[in-house]
Amino acid sequence: MNKPFAAVLFDLDGTLLPMDYDEFTKAYFGLLCKQFPEYDSQALVAAIWKGTKAMIMNDGAVPNEQRFWDTFGAILGEDIRSRIPEFDNFYRTSFHKAQAITRPNPLARQIIDRARSLADRVILATNPLFPLCAVEARLSWIGLKPEDFDWITTYENSAYCKPNPAYYTDILARFSLDPAQCLMVGNDVKEDAAAATQAGLSVHLITDDLLTHDLDPSAYSCSSWAAWLEG
């Protein structure tokens, strides 16, 4: 039997992983600064934000990973590149304390199972601002693994970010997907709904942790996770 979609794409933070994004970001930075006390905390956070902005503005020329570390290193000194393994280890260890700021998602497995019934491919379309190890950590908090997805966007394998529609077209091109046959499920009206719509995908917004950016969510299909599973 033909499935209704070629691919279902899911956002992670605030979608599959319930959270208050601002509270999570605050906790994340606090843990990171504690892990690297030799750096002034304000300078470290400012450098991370500048590196993040550089990734968001990336034009596809180089991977987001390179864009971040070029910017981060230019601010804090090129020798910080030698500490990349320490940053990766942070995501495998101390970063897990940030789970306390998030909420459980007992529906996570059912959500993935339903997506498999709807599409041949299930893709984790999380904004690729983090290394894979940081995505793996956050997935583990809701009982999921990378193996549950056919593709995961990370800063290692992506050269665009949300809300650039090119982020979505890049995923589609990788798998030769017709955007009209793909569904993006997220919680952010700007990054998930508007950007994916511009790329030609169908969109469904999850309202549990909705981020509107002063945009109108009623222009899109919307529901809670519970209602989406029933639909």
PyMOL CGO cylinders between C-alpha atoms (Angstrom):
from pymol import cmd
from pymol.cgo import CYLINDER

trace = [
    CYLINDER, 0.00, 0.00, 0.00, 1.31, 3.42, -0.93, 0.3, 1, 1, 1, 1, 1, 1,
    CYLINDER, 1.31, 3.42, -0.93, 2.11, 5.67, 2.00, 0.3, 1, 1, 1, 1, 1, 1,
    CYLINDER, 2.11, 5.67, 2.00, 0.78, 9.25, 2.01, 0.3, 1, 1, 1, 1, 1, 1,
    CYLINDER, 0.78, 9.25, 2.01, 4.24, 10.84, 2.30, 0.3, 1, 1, 1, 1, 1, 1,
    CYLINDER, 4.24, 10.84, 2.30, 7.71, 10.15, 0.98, 0.3, 1, 1, 1, 1, 1, 1,
    CYLINDER, 7.71, 10.15, 0.98, 9.22, 11.58, 4.17, 0.3, 1, 1, 1, 1, 1, 1,
    CYLINDER, 9.22, 11.58, 4.17, 8.17, 12.96, 7.54, 0.3, 1, 1, 1, 1, 1, 1,
    CYLINDER, 8.17, 12.96, 7.54, 10.59, 15.45, 9.08, 0.3, 1, 1, 1, 1, 1, 1,
    CYLINDER, 10.59, 15.45, 9.08, 10.59, 16.22, 12.80, 0.3, 1, 1, 1, 1, 1, 1,
    CYLINDER, 10.59, 16.22, 12.80, 12.03, 19.11, 14.75, 0.3, 1, 1, 1, 1, 1, 1,
    CYLINDER, 12.03, 19.11, 14.75, 13.58, 18.13, 18.10, 0.3, 1, 1, 1, 1, 1, 1,
    CYLINDER, 13.58, 18.13, 18.10, 13.74, 20.94, 20.69, 0.3, 1, 1, 1, 1, 1, 1,
    CYLINDER, 13.74, 20.94, 20.69, 10.24, 21.91, 21.73, 0.3, 1, 1, 1, 1, 1, 1,
    CYLINDER, 10.24, 21.91, 21.73, 8.72, 19.33, 19.40, 0.3, 1, 1, 1, 1, 1, 1,
    CYLINDER, 8.72, 19.33, 19.40, 9.81, 15.76, 20.09, 0.3, 1, 1, 1, 1, 1, 1,
    CYLINDER, 9.81, 15.76, 20.09, 11.64, 16.98, 23.21, 0.3, 1, 1, 1, 1, 1, 1,
    CYLINDER, 11.64, 16.98, 23.21, 9.28, 19.16, 25.29, 0.3, 1, 1, 1, 1, 1, 1,
    CYLINDER, 9.28, 19.16, 25.29, 11.01, 22.22, 26.74, 0.3, 1, 1, 1, 1, 1, 1,
    CYLINDER, 11.01, 22.22, 26.74, 10.93, 25.91, 27.44, 0.3, 1, 1, 1, 1, 1, 1,
    CYLINDER, 10.93, 25.91, 27.44, 13.64, 26.97, 25.01, 0.3, 1, 1, 1, 1, 1, 1,
    CYLINDER, 13.64, 26.97, 25.01, 14.79, 30.03, 26.96, 0.3, 1, 1, 1, 1, 1, 1,
    CYLINDER, 14.79, 30.03, 26.96, 15.10, 28.08, 30.21, 0.3, 1, 1, 1, 1, 1, 1,
    CYLINDER, 15.10, 28.08, 30.21, 16.95, 25.30, 28.44, 0.3, 1, 1, 1, 1, 1, 1,
    CYLINDER, 16.95, 25.30, 28.44, 19.39, 27.71, 26.81, 0.3, 1, 1, 1, 1, 1, 1,
    CYLINDER, 19.39, 27.71, 26.81, 20.10, 29.34, 30.18, 0.3, 1, 1, 1, 1, 1, 1,
    CYLINDER, 20.10, 29.34, 30.18, 20.81, 25.95, 31.78, 0.3, 1, 1, 1, 1, 1, 1,
    CYLINDER, 20.81, 25.95, 31.78, 22.96, 24.84, 28.84, 0.3, 1, 1, 1, 1, 1, 1,
    CYLINDER, 22.96, 24.84, 28.84, 25.16, 27.92, 29.02, 0.3, 1, 1, 1, 1, 1, 1,
    CYLINDER, 25.16, 27.92, 29.02, 25.47, 27.56, 32.79, 0.3, 1, 1, 1, 1, 1, 1,
    CYLINDER, 25.47, 27.56, 32.79, 26.71, 23.99, 32.46, 0.3, 1, 1, 1, 1, 1, 1,
    CYLINDER, 26.71, 23.99, 32.46, 29.11, 24.89, 29.67, 0.3, 1, 1, 1, 1, 1, 1,
    CYLINDER, 29.11, 24.89, 29.67, 30.63, 27.78, 31.60, 0.3, 1, 1, 1, 1, 1, 1,
    CYLINDER, 30.63, 27.78, 31.60, 31.07, 25.53, 34.63, 0.3, 1, 1, 1, 1, 1, 1,
    CYLINDER, 31.07, 25.53, 34.63, 32.84, 22.97, 32.44, 0.3, 1, 1, 1, 1, 1, 1,
    CYLINDER, 32.84, 22.97, 32.44, 35.28, 25.59, 31.11, 0.3, 1, 1, 1, 1, 1, 1,
    CYLINDER, 35.28, 25.59, 31.11, 35.92, 27.94, 34.07, 0.3, 1, 1, 1, 1, 1, 1,
    CYLINDER, 35.92, 27.94, 34.07, 39.18, 29.20, 32.59, 0.3, 1, 1, 1, 1, 1, 1,
    CYLINDER, 39.18, 29.20, 32.59, 37.16, 31.30, 30.16, 0.3, 1, 1, 1, 1, 1, 1,
    CYLINDER, 37.16, 31.30, 30.16, 35.25, 34.37, 31.26, 0.3, 1, 1, 1, 1, 1, 1,
    CYLINDER, 35.25, 34.37, 31.26, 31.63, 33.21, 31.24, 0.3, 1, 1, 1, 1, 1, 1,
    CYLINDER, 31.63, 33.21, 31.24, 30.27, 36.31, 29.51, 0.3, 1, 1, 1, 1, 1, 1,
    CYLINDER, 30.27, 36.31, 29.51, 32.96, 36.12, 26.84, 0.3, 1, 1, 1, 1, 1, 1,
    CYLINDER, 32.96, 36.12, 26.84, 32.35, 32.40, 26.30, 0.3, 1, 1, 1, 1, 1, 1,
    CYLINDER, 32.35, 32.40, 26.30, 28.59, 32.83, 25.92, 0.3, 1, 1, 1, 1, 1, 1,
    CYLINDER, 28.59, 32.83, 25.92, 29.03, 35.83, 23.61, 0.3, 1, 1, 1, 1, 1, 1,
    CYLINDER, 29.03, 35.83, 23.61, 31.43, 33.84, 21.43, 0.3, 1, 1, 1, 1, 1, 1,
    CYLINDER, 31.43, 33.84, 21.43, 28.97, 30.93, 21.24, 0.3, 1, 1, 1, 1, 1, 1,
    CYLINDER, 28.97, 30.93, 21.24, 26.18, 33.27, 20.17, 0.3, 1, 1, 1, 1, 1, 1,
    CYLINDER, 26.18, 33.27, 20.17, 28.40, 34.78, 17.46, 0.3, 1, 1, 1, 1, 1, 1,
    CYLINDER, 28.40, 34.78, 17.46, 29.35, 31.32, 16.27, 0.3, 1, 1, 1, 1, 1, 1,
    CYLINDER, 29.35, 31.32, 16.27, 25.68, 30.36, 16.25, 0.3, 1, 1, 1, 1, 1, 1,
    CYLINDER, 25.68, 30.36, 16.25, 24.78, 33.43, 14.22, 0.3, 1, 1, 1, 1, 1, 1,
    CYLINDER, 24.78, 33.43, 14.22, 27.51, 32.55, 11.73, 0.3, 1, 1, 1, 1, 1, 1,
    CYLINDER, 27.51, 32.55, 11.73, 25.96, 29.10, 11.29, 0.3, 1, 1, 1, 1, 1, 1,
    CYLINDER, 25.96, 29.10, 11.29, 22.47, 30.54, 10.87, 0.3, 1, 1, 1, 1, 1, 1,
    CYLINDER, 22.47, 30.54, 10.87, 23.80, 32.85, 8.17, 0.3, 1, 1, 1, 1, 1, 1,
    CYLINDER, 23.80, 32.85, 8.17, 25.74, 30.07, 6.45, 0.3, 1, 1, 1, 1, 1, 1,
    CYLINDER, 25.74, 30.07, 6.45, 25.30, 30.01, 2.69, 0.3, 1, 1, 1, 1, 1, 1,
    CYLINDER, 25.30, 30.01, 2.69, 26.20, 26.41, 1.97, 0.3, 1, 1, 1, 1, 1, 1,
    CYLINDER, 26.20, 26.41, 1.97, 29.85, 27.08, 1.16, 0.3, 1, 1, 1, 1, 1, 1,
    CYLINDER, 29.85, 27.08, 1.16, 31.25, 25.14, 4.13, 0.3, 1, 1, 1, 1, 1, 1,
    CYLINDER, 31.25, 25.14, 4.13, 29.78, 22.88, 6.83, 0.3, 1, 1, 1, 1, 1, 1,
    CYLINDER, 29.78, 22.88, 6.83, 28.23, 24.60, 9.83, 0.3, 1, 1, 1, 1, 1, 1,
    CYLINDER, 28.23, 24.60, 9.83, 30.90, 22.98, 12.00, 0.3, 1, 1, 1, 1, 1, 1,
    CYLINDER, 30.90, 22.98, 12.00, 33.64, 24.86, 10.16, 0.3, 1, 1, 1, 1, 1, 1,
    CYLINDER, 33.64, 24.86, 10.16, 31.64, 28.09, 10.17, 0.3, 1, 1, 1, 1, 1, 1,
    CYLINDER, 31.64, 28.09, 10.17, 31.19, 27.84, 13.95, 0.3, 1, 1, 1, 1, 1, 1,
    CYLINDER, 31.19, 27.84, 13.95, 34.79, 27.05, 14.84, 0.3, 1, 1, 1, 1, 1, 1,
    CYLINDER, 34.79, 27.05, 14.84, 36.19, 29.67, 12.44, 0.3, 1, 1, 1, 1, 1, 1,
    CYLINDER, 36.19, 29.67, 12.44, 34.10, 32.29, 14.23, 0.3, 1, 1, 1, 1, 1, 1,
    CYLINDER, 34.10, 32.29, 14.23, 34.55, 30.89, 17.74, 0.3, 1, 1, 1, 1, 1, 1,
    CYLINDER, 34.55, 30.89, 17.74, 38.31, 30.54, 17.31, 0.3, 1, 1, 1, 1, 1, 1,
    CYLINDER, 38.31, 30.54, 17.31, 38.70, 34.04, 15.91, 0.3, 1, 1, 1, 1, 1, 1,
    CYLINDER, 38.70, 34.04, 15.91, 37.17, 35.39, 19.12, 0.3, 1, 1, 1, 1, 1, 1,
    CYLINDER, 37.17, 35.39, 19.12, 38.68, 33.13, 21.81, 0.3, 1, 1, 1, 1, 1, 1,
    CYLINDER, 38.68, 33.13, 21.81, 41.92, 32.19, 20.07, 0.3, 1, 1, 1, 1, 1, 1,
    CYLINDER, 41.92, 32.19, 20.07, 42.73, 29.51, 17.51, 0.3, 1, 1, 1, 1, 1, 1,
    CYLINDER, 42.73, 29.51, 17.51, 44.18, 27.25, 20.20, 0.3, 1, 1, 1, 1, 1, 1,
    CYLINDER, 44.18, 27.25, 20.20, 40.63, 26.50, 21.35, 0.3, 1, 1, 1, 1, 1, 1,
    CYLINDER, 40.63, 26.50, 21.35, 40.29, 24.18, 18.35, 0.3, 1, 1, 1, 1, 1, 1,
    CYLINDER, 40.29, 24.18, 18.35, 42.56, 21.72, 20.15, 0.3, 1, 1, 1, 1, 1, 1,
    CYLINDER, 42.56, 21.72, 20.15, 39.84, 21.45, 22.79, 0.3, 1, 1, 1, 1, 1, 1,
    CYLINDER, 39.84, 21.45, 22.79, 37.07, 20.30, 20.45, 0.3, 1, 1, 1, 1, 1, 1,
    CYLINDER, 37.07, 20.30, 20.45, 37.26, 16.77, 21.96, 0.3, 1, 1, 1, 1, 1, 1,
    CYLINDER, 37.26, 16.77, 21.96, 36.63, 18.32, 25.39, 0.3, 1, 1, 1, 1, 1, 1,
    CYLINDER, 36.63, 18.32, 25.39, 33.54, 20.10, 24.09, 0.3, 1, 1, 1, 1, 1, 1,
    CYLINDER, 33.54, 20.10, 24.09, 32.29, 16.85, 22.56, 0.3, 1, 1, 1, 1, 1, 1,
    CYLINDER, 32.29, 16.85, 22.56, 32.92, 15.08, 25.86, 0.3, 1, 1, 1, 1, 1, 1,
    CYLINDER, 32.92, 15.08, 25.86, 30.88, 17.76, 27.62, 0.3, 1, 1, 1, 1, 1, 1,
    CYLINDER, 30.88, 17.76, 27.62, 27.87, 16.78, 25.51, 0.3, 1, 1, 1, 1, 1, 1,
    CYLINDER, 27.87, 16.78, 25.51, 28.37, 13.13, 26.47, 0.3, 1, 1, 1, 1, 1, 1,
    CYLINDER, 28.37, 13.13, 26.47, 28.63, 13.87, 30.19, 0.3, 1, 1, 1, 1, 1, 1,
    CYLINDER, 28.63, 13.87, 30.19, 27.73, 17.12, 32.00, 0.3, 1, 1, 1, 1, 1, 1,
    CYLINDER, 27.73, 17.12, 32.00, 25.28, 18.23, 29.31, 0.3, 1, 1, 1, 1, 1, 1,
    CYLINDER, 25.28, 18.23, 29.31, 22.90, 15.49, 30.46, 0.3, 1, 1, 1, 1, 1, 1,
    CYLINDER, 22.90, 15.49, 30.46, 22.17, 17.57, 33.58, 0.3, 1, 1, 1, 1, 1, 1,
    CYLINDER, 22.17, 17.57, 33.58, 20.15, 19.86, 31.30, 0.3, 1, 1, 1, 1, 1, 1,
    CYLINDER, 20.15, 19.86, 31.30, 17.59, 17.08, 30.95, 0.3, 1, 1, 1, 1, 1, 1,
    CYLINDER, 17.59, 17.08, 30.95, 16.12, 18.36, 34.22, 0.3, 1, 1, 1, 1, 1, 1,
    CYLINDER, 16.12, 18.36, 34.22, 15.01, 21.50, 32.38, 0.3, 1, 1, 1, 1, 1, 1,
    CYLINDER, 15.01, 21.50, 32.38, 13.14, 19.49, 29.74, 0.3, 1, 1, 1, 1, 1, 1,
    CYLINDER, 13.14, 19.49, 29.74, 10.01, 17.37, 30.12, 0.3, 1, 1, 1, 1, 1, 1,
    CYLINDER, 10.01, 17.37, 30.12, 9.43, 13.70, 29.32, 0.3, 1, 1, 1, 1, 1, 1,
    CYLINDER, 9.43, 13.70, 29.32, 7.65, 12.70, 26.14, 0.3, 1, 1, 1, 1, 1, 1,
    CYLINDER, 7.65, 12.70, 26.14, 5.96, 9.36, 26.80, 0.3, 1, 1, 1, 1, 1, 1,
    CYLINDER, 5.96, 9.36, 26.80, 4.51, 9.52, 23.28, 0.3, 1, 1, 1, 1, 1, 1,
    CYLINDER, 4.51, 9.52, 23.28, 7.89, 9.66, 21.52, 0.3, 1, 1, 1, 1, 1, 1,
    CYLINDER, 7.89, 9.66, 21.52, 7.96, 6.02, 20.43, 0.3, 1, 1, 1, 1, 1, 1,
    CYLINDER, 7.96, 6.02, 20.43, 4.36, 6.15, 19.23, 0.3, 1, 1, 1, 1, 1, 1,
    CYLINDER, 4.36, 6.15, 19.23, 5.14, 9.29, 17.26, 0.3, 1, 1, 1, 1, 1, 1,
    CYLINDER, 5.14, 9.29, 17.26, 8.01, 7.63, 15.41, 0.3, 1, 1, 1, 1, 1, 1,
    CYLINDER, 8.01, 7.63, 15.41, 5.95, 4.51, 14.79, 0.3, 1, 1, 1, 1, 1, 1,
    CYLINDER, 5.95, 4.51, 14.79, 3.13, 6.57, 13.31, 0.3, 1, 1, 1, 1, 1, 1,
    CYLINDER, 3.13, 6.57, 13.31, 5.59, 8.45, 11.12, 0.3, 1, 1, 1, 1, 1, 1,
    CYLINDER, 5.59, 8.45, 11.12, 6.87, 5.10, 9.81, 0.3, 1, 1, 1, 1, 1, 1,
    CYLINDER, 6.87, 5.10, 9.81, 3.30, 4.22, 8.87, 0.3, 1, 1, 1, 1, 1, 1,
    CYLINDER, 3.30, 4.22, 8.87, 2.96, 7.52, 7.00, 0.3, 1, 1, 1, 1, 1, 1,
    CYLINDER, 2.96, 7.52, 7.00, 6.26, 7.67, 5.12, 0.3, 1, 1, 1, 1, 1, 1,
    CYLINDER, 6.26, 7.67, 5.12, 9.17, 5.66, 3.79, 0.3, 1, 1, 1, 1, 1, 1,
    CYLINDER, 9.17, 5.66, 3.79, 11.68, 8.00, 5.45, 0.3, 1, 1, 1, 1, 1, 1,
    CYLINDER, 11.68, 8.00, 5.45, 11.69, 9.61, 8.88, 0.3, 1, 1, 1, 1, 1, 1,
    CYLINDER, 11.69, 9.61, 8.88, 14.15, 12.48, 9.25, 0.3, 1, 1, 1, 1, 1, 1,
    CYLINDER, 14.15, 12.48, 9.25, 15.21, 14.39, 12.35, 0.3, 1, 1, 1, 1, 1, 1,
    CYLINDER, 15.21, 14.39, 12.35, 15.25, 17.95, 11.05, 0.3, 1, 1, 1, 1, 1, 1,
    CYLINDER, 15.25, 17.95, 11.05, 16.70, 19.59, 14.14, 0.3, 1, 1, 1, 1, 1, 1,
    CYLINDER, 16.70, 19.59, 14.14, 18.42, 22.91, 13.51, 0.3, 1, 1, 1, 1, 1, 1,
    CYLINDER, 18.42, 22.91, 13.51, 22.03, 21.82, 12.82, 0.3, 1, 1, 1, 1, 1, 1,
    CYLINDER, 22.03, 21.82, 12.82, 23.73, 24.02, 15.39, 0.3, 1, 1, 1, 1, 1, 1,
    CYLINDER, 23.73, 24.02, 15.39, 25.13, 21.12, 17.44, 0.3, 1, 1, 1, 1, 1, 1,
    CYLINDER, 25.13, 21.12, 17.44, 27.42, 18.12, 16.89, 0.3, 1, 1, 1, 1, 1, 1,
    CYLINDER, 27.42, 18.12, 16.89, 25.86, 14.68, 16.59, 0.3, 1, 1, 1, 1, 1, 1,
    CYLINDER, 25.86, 14.68, 16.59, 26.87, 13.79, 20.16, 0.3, 1, 1, 1, 1, 1, 1,
    CYLINDER, 26.87, 13.79, 20.16, 24.71, 16.66, 21.49, 0.3, 1, 1, 1, 1, 1, 1,
    CYLINDER, 24.71, 16.66, 21.49, 21.75, 15.49, 19.40, 0.3, 1, 1, 1, 1, 1, 1,
    CYLINDER, 21.75, 15.49, 19.40, 22.25, 11.91, 20.61, 0.3, 1, 1, 1, 1, 1, 1,
    CYLINDER, 22.25, 11.91, 20.61, 22.15, 13.15, 24.21, 0.3, 1, 1, 1, 1, 1, 1,
    CYLINDER, 22.15, 13.15, 24.21, 18.87, 15.01, 23.74, 0.3, 1, 1, 1, 1, 1, 1,
    CYLINDER, 18.87, 15.01, 23.74, 17.28, 12.08, 21.92, 0.3, 1, 1, 1, 1, 1, 1,
    CYLINDER, 17.28, 12.08, 21.92, 18.19, 9.79, 24.82, 0.3, 1, 1, 1, 1, 1, 1,
    CYLINDER, 18.19, 9.79, 24.82, 16.15, 11.96, 27.18, 0.3, 1, 1, 1, 1, 1, 1,
    CYLINDER, 16.15, 11.96, 27.18, 12.99, 10.86, 25.35, 0.3, 1, 1, 1, 1, 1, 1,
    CYLINDER, 12.99, 10.86, 25.35, 14.06, 7.26, 24.83, 0.3, 1, 1, 1, 1, 1, 1,
    CYLINDER, 14.06, 7.26, 24.83, 15.07, 7.59, 21.18, 0.3, 1, 1, 1, 1, 1, 1,
    CYLINDER, 15.07, 7.59, 21.18, 18.28, 6.81, 19.29, 0.3, 1, 1, 1, 1, 1, 1,
    CYLINDER, 18.28, 6.81, 19.29, 19.85, 8.01, 16.03, 0.3, 1, 1, 1, 1, 1, 1,
    CYLINDER, 19.85, 8.01, 16.03, 18.92, 4.62, 14.56, 0.3, 1, 1, 1, 1, 1, 1,
    CYLINDER, 18.92, 4.62, 14.56, 15.26, 5.63, 14.81, 0.3, 1, 1, 1, 1, 1, 1,
    CYLINDER, 15.26, 5.63, 14.81, 15.81, 8.07, 11.93, 0.3, 1, 1, 1, 1, 1, 1,
    CYLINDER, 15.81, 8.07, 11.93, 16.97, 7.77, 8.34, 0.3, 1, 1, 1, 1, 1, 1,
    CYLINDER, 16.97, 7.77, 8.34, 18.86, 11.06, 8.58, 0.3, 1, 1, 1, 1, 1, 1,
    CYLINDER, 18.86, 11.06, 8.58, 19.73, 13.55, 11.29, 0.3, 1, 1, 1, 1, 1, 1,
    CYLINDER, 19.73, 13.55, 11.29, 20.90, 17.06, 10.49, 0.3, 1, 1, 1, 1, 1, 1,
    CYLINDER, 20.90, 17.06, 10.49, 23.92, 18.10, 12.58, 0.3, 1, 1, 1, 1, 1, 1,
    CYLINDER, 23.92, 18.10, 12.58, 26.54, 20.79, 12.29, 0.3, 1, 1, 1, 1, 1, 1,
    CYLINDER, 26.54, 20.79, 12.29, 28.92, 18.22, 10.81, 0.3, 1, 1, 1, 1, 1, 1,
    CYLINDER, 28.92, 18.22, 10.81, 26.74, 17.30, 7.82, 0.3, 1, 1, 1, 1, 1, 1,
    CYLINDER, 26.74, 17.30, 7.82, 24.81, 20.52, 7.13, 0.3, 1, 1, 1, 1, 1, 1,
    CYLINDER, 24.81, 20.52, 7.13, 25.75, 23.82, 5.54, 0.3, 1, 1, 1, 1, 1, 1,
    CYLINDER, 25.75, 23.82, 5.54, 22.49, 25.70, 6.09, 0.3, 1, 1, 1, 1, 1, 1,
    CYLINDER, 22.49, 25.70, 6.09, 20.28, 26.37, 9.11, 0.3, 1, 1, 1, 1, 1, 1,
    CYLINDER, 20.28, 26.37, 9.11, 16.68, 27.23, 9.82, 0.3, 1, 1, 1, 1, 1, 1,
    CYLINDER, 16.68, 27.23, 9.82, 14.98, 29.55, 9.00, 0.3, 1, 1, 1, 1, 1, 1,
    CYLINDER, 14.98, 29.55, 9.00, 16.70, 29.46, 5.60, 0.3, 1, 1, 1, 1, 1, 1,
    CYLINDER, 16.70, 29.46, 5.60, 14.43, 27.48, 3.23, 0.3, 1, 1, 1, 1, 1, 1,
    CYLINDER, 14.43, 27.48, 3.23, 17.66, 26.14, 1.68, 0.3, 1, 1, 1, 1, 1, 1,
    CYLINDER, 17.66, 26.14, 1.68, 18.04, 24.02, 4.82, 0.3, 1, 1, 1, 1, 1, 1,
    CYLINDER, 18.04, 24.02, 4.82, 14.98, 22.07, 3.72, 0.3, 1, 1, 1, 1, 1, 1,
    CYLINDER, 14.98, 22.07, 3.72, 15.79, 21.97, 0.01, 0.3, 1, 1, 1, 1, 1, 1,
    CYLINDER, 15.79, 21.97, 0.01, 19.22, 20.58, 0.89, 0.3, 1, 1, 1, 1, 1, 1,
    CYLINDER, 19.22, 20.58, 0.89, 17.61, 17.66, 2.75, 0.3, 1, 1, 1, 1, 1, 1,
    CYLINDER, 17.61, 17.66, 2.75, 15.21, 17.05, -0.13, 0.3, 1, 1, 1, 1, 1, 1,
    CYLINDER, 15.21, 17.05, -0.13, 18.03, 17.06, -2.67, 0.3, 1, 1, 1, 1, 1, 1,
    CYLINDER, 18.03, 17.06, -2.67, 20.04, 14.57, -0.63, 0.3, 1, 1, 1, 1, 1, 1,
    CYLINDER, 20.04, 14.57, -0.63, 17.25, 11.98, -0.98, 0.3, 1, 1, 1, 1, 1, 1,
    CYLINDER, 17.25, 11.98, -0.98, 15.76, 13.17, -4.30, 0.3, 1, 1, 1, 1, 1, 1,
    CYLINDER, 15.76, 13.17, -4.30, 12.49, 13.96, -2.54, 0.3, 1, 1, 1, 1, 1, 1,
    CYLINDER, 12.49, 13.96, -2.54, 9.55, 15.86, -3.98, 0.3, 1, 1, 1, 1, 1, 1,
    CYLINDER, 9.55, 15.86, -3.98, 8.68, 18.57, -1.43, 0.3, 1, 1, 1, 1, 1, 1,
    CYLINDER, 8.68, 18.57, -1.43, 4.99, 18.13, -2.20, 0.3, 1, 1, 1, 1, 1, 1,
    CYLINDER, 4.99, 18.13, -2.20, 5.28, 14.59, -0.82, 0.3, 1, 1, 1, 1, 1, 1,
    CYLINDER, 5.28, 14.59, -0.82, 6.99, 15.60, 2.45, 0.3, 1, 1, 1, 1, 1, 1,
    CYLINDER, 6.99, 15.60, 2.45, 5.65, 16.70, 5.83, 0.3, 1, 1, 1, 1, 1, 1,
    CYLINDER, 5.65, 16.70, 5.83, 7.51, 18.88, 8.33, 0.3, 1, 1, 1, 1, 1, 1,
    CYLINDER, 7.51, 18.88, 8.33, 6.35, 18.60, 11.95, 0.3, 1, 1, 1, 1, 1, 1,
    CYLINDER, 6.35, 18.60, 11.95, 7.60, 21.26, 14.34, 0.3, 1, 1, 1, 1, 1, 1,
    CYLINDER, 7.60, 21.26, 14.34, 6.72, 23.81, 17.00, 0.3, 1, 1, 1, 1, 1, 1,
    CYLINDER, 6.72, 23.81, 17.00, 8.25, 26.99, 15.56, 0.3, 1, 1, 1, 1, 1, 1,
    CYLINDER, 8.25, 26.99, 15.56, 6.09, 29.05, 13.20, 0.3, 1, 1, 1, 1, 1, 1,
    CYLINDER, 6.09, 29.05, 13.20, 9.10, 30.82, 11.68, 0.3, 1, 1, 1, 1, 1, 1,
    CYLINDER, 9.10, 30.82, 11.68, 11.74, 28.08, 11.52, 0.3, 1, 1, 1, 1, 1, 1,
    CYLINDER, 11.74, 28.08, 11.52, 9.58, 25.00, 11.01, 0.3, 1, 1, 1, 1, 1, 1,
    CYLINDER, 9.58, 25.00, 11.01, 6.37, 26.21, 9.37, 0.3, 1, 1, 1, 1, 1, 1,
    CYLINDER, 6.37, 26.21, 9.37, 7.15, 29.30, 7.30, 0.3, 1, 1, 1, 1, 1, 1,
    CYLINDER, 7.15, 29.30, 7.30, 10.57, 28.14, 6.11, 0.3, 1, 1, 1, 1, 1, 1,
    CYLINDER, 10.57, 28.14, 6.11, 9.40, 24.62, 5.22, 0.3, 1, 1, 1, 1, 1, 1,
    CYLINDER, 9.40, 24.62, 5.22, 6.36, 26.04, 3.42, 0.3, 1, 1, 1, 1, 1, 1,
    CYLINDER, 6.36, 26.04, 3.42, 8.66, 28.24, 1.34, 0.3, 1, 1, 1, 1, 1, 1,
    CYLINDER, 8.66, 28.24, 1.34, 10.56, 25.10, 0.39, 0.3, 1, 1, 1, 1, 1, 1,
    CYLINDER, 10.56, 25.10, 0.39, 7.31, 23.46, -0.73, 0.3, 1, 1, 1, 1, 1, 1,
    CYLINDER, 7.31, 23.46, -0.73, 6.70, 21.03, 2.14, 0.3, 1, 1, 1, 1, 1, 1,
    CYLINDER, 6.70, 21.03, 2.14, 3.43, 20.41, 3.93, 0.3, 1, 1, 1, 1, 1, 1,
    CYLINDER, 3.43, 20.41, 3.93, 3.55, 21.53, 7.56, 0.3, 1, 1, 1, 1, 1, 1,
    CYLINDER, 3.55, 21.53, 7.56, 1.98, 20.52, 10.86, 0.3, 1, 1, 1, 1, 1, 1,
    CYLINDER, 1.98, 20.52, 10.86, 2.60, 22.55, 14.01, 0.3, 1, 1, 1, 1, 1, 1,
    CYLINDER, 2.60, 22.55, 14.01, 2.66, 20.94, 17.44, 0.3, 1, 1, 1, 1, 1, 1,
    CYLINDER, 2.66, 20.94, 17.44, 1.14, 23.38, 19.90, 0.3, 1, 1, 1, 1, 1, 1,
    CYLINDER, 1.14, 23.38, 19.90, 2.49, 21.97, 23.19, 0.3, 1, 1, 1, 1, 1, 1,
    CYLINDER, 2.49, 21.97, 23.19, 5.50, 24.36, 23.17, 0.3, 1, 1, 1, 1, 1, 1,
    CYLINDER, 5.50, 24.36, 23.17, 4.53, 26.64, 20.31, 0.3, 1, 1, 1, 1, 1, 1,
    CYLINDER, 4.53, 26.64, 20.31, 6.90, 29.46, 19.31, 0.3, 1, 1, 1, 1, 1, 1,
    CYLINDER, 6.90, 29.46, 19.31, 5.16, 32.05, 17.13, 0.3, 1, 1, 1, 1, 1, 1,
    CYLINDER, 5.16, 32.05, 17.13, 7.72, 34.88, 16.70, 0.3, 1, 1, 1, 1, 1, 1,
    CYLINDER, 7.72, 34.88, 16.70, 4.61, 37.08, 16.37, 0.3, 1, 1, 1, 1, 1, 1,
    CYLINDER, 4.61, 37.08, 16.37, 3.53, 35.11, 13.29, 0.3, 1, 1, 1, 1, 1, 1,
    CYLINDER, 3.53, 35.11, 13.29, 0.05, 33.65, 12.90, 0.3, 1, 1, 1, 1, 1, 1,
    CYLINDER, 0.05, 33.65, 12.90, 0.04, 29.89, 13.51, 0.3, 1, 1, 1, 1, 1, 1,
    CYLINDER, 0.04, 29.89, 13.51, -3.56, 29.57, 12.28, 0.3, 1, 1, 1, 1, 1, 1,
    CYLINDER, -3.56, 29.57, 12.28, -2.28, 29.64, 8.71, 0.3, 1, 1, 1, 1, 1, 1,
    CYLINDER, -2.28, 29.64, 8.71, -1.01, 26.09, 9.28, 0.3, 1, 1, 1, 1, 1, 1,
    CYLINDER, -1.01, 26.09, 9.28, -2.36, 22.75, 10.42, 0.3, 1, 1, 1, 1, 1, 1,
    CYLINDER, -2.36, 22.75, 10.42, -1.98, 22.66, 14.22, 0.3, 1, 1, 1, 1, 1, 1,
    CYLINDER, -1.98, 22.66, 14.22, -2.63, 20.23, 17.07, 0.3, 1, 1, 1, 1, 1, 1,
    CYLINDER, -2.63, 20.23, 17.07, -1.23, 18.71, 20.24, 0.3, 1, 1, 1, 1, 1, 1,
    CYLINDER, -1.23, 18.71, 20.24, 0.83, 15.52, 20.02, 0.3, 1, 1, 1, 1, 1, 1,
    CYLINDER, 0.83, 15.52, 20.02, -2.08, 13.52, 21.39, 0.3, 1, 1, 1, 1, 1, 1,
    CYLINDER, -2.08, 13.52, 21.39, -4.39, 14.80, 18.66, 0.3, 1, 1, 1, 1, 1, 1,
    CYLINDER, -4.39, 14.80, 18.66, -1.76, 14.20, 15.96, 0.3, 1, 1, 1, 1, 1, 1,
    CYLINDER, -1.76, 14.20, 15.96, -1.48, 10.58, 17.00, 0.3, 1, 1, 1, 1, 1, 1,
    CYLINDER, -1.48, 10.58, 17.00, -5.24, 10.18, 16.86, 0.3, 1, 1, 1, 1, 1, 1,
    CYLINDER, -5.24, 10.18, 16.86, -5.41, 11.75, 13.40, 0.3, 1, 1, 1, 1, 1, 1,
]
cmd.load_cgo(trace, "trace")
